[in-house]
Amino acid sequence: MTPPLAAEQLLLIADQFCRTHQVQIRDFSGLVAAAAVPGARIDGVPVHGDPYAAGEALAVAVTRLEPLSKLNKEFGAACRDIYHRLAS
């Protein structure tokens, strides 16, 4: 099962990342869209086969959506790692 990630959870992660790395959230809708990726389902069927794949997709989404002012690739990697820990 691939557990969902709430937008509020990703916002907490982003806030801490921004404080640590001196960057800002520039696109809240991008952040919300990225949060939807790990738990995505089509007609009740999970899009991702396992939490590992869901975490990888989360990292890709964050990198592509660029919700932060910079360091989006690093933020995506941090999100992936945190999601993997939460999902295990």
N, C-alpha and C positions, 0 to 999 in steps of 0.2 A: 504494500500500500504506500502511496505517496501522500504524505500529510500536506495539507494546505499551509500556506504562510500568509498570515493576516497583514494587511497594509500597515497596521499599527506596529506590528513586530518589525517589519522592514524599516519603518520610520525610526524606531528606537535604535536599530543597528546603524542606520545612516547618521543619526544625530551623534552617536558616539564616534563613528568614523570621521565625521566632519570636524568634531572637536579635536580629535587626535591629529588630524592631517591638515588642519587649517583650510578646509574647503567648505563650500556651501551647497545646499540643495538648490538646484536651479529649475527643476521640473518635477513637481509633486505628482502630476499625472503619470509621468514616466516611472516614478517610484511605485505607484499603485499598480500600473500595468506589469511591472517586473514581479511584484508580489504575487500576482495571479498565476504566474507561470508554473511553479512547482505543483500546485494542486489542480491544474487544469484538467477538465474532463469534457468529453463529448458524449452526449447521451448517456451520462453516468459512467462511462468507461474512461479510466485514467489515460491521459495522453502519454505519460512517462511510465515505463515499465517498472521502475524501482526508484528509491530515493536518490541513488547515485546519479542516475540520468536526470532526475528532476533538478538536482543541485547544479549539474553541469549546464542545463538549460537556463537556470536562473542566472548563472554567471554570464552566459552569452547575452541574455536579454538585458542585463544591467549594462554591459559593455556597449551594446548597440543603442540602447535608449538614452544613454548618457545623462542620468538624472542629476549628477553632481557637476560642479563647476570645473573640476578636473579630477584626475586619478580614478576614472570610472573602471578601467580594467582591474586595478587593484581592489576597488570596492567590490566588483563582481566576484573576484577570487575570495575576498573575505566573506561575502554573502554565501557563496557556495560552501565554504568550510563550516560556517556557522549552521547552515541548513543541514549539512550532513551530520553534524553533532546533534542537532535537535531531532532529526529523523531516526537516529539510531537508538 
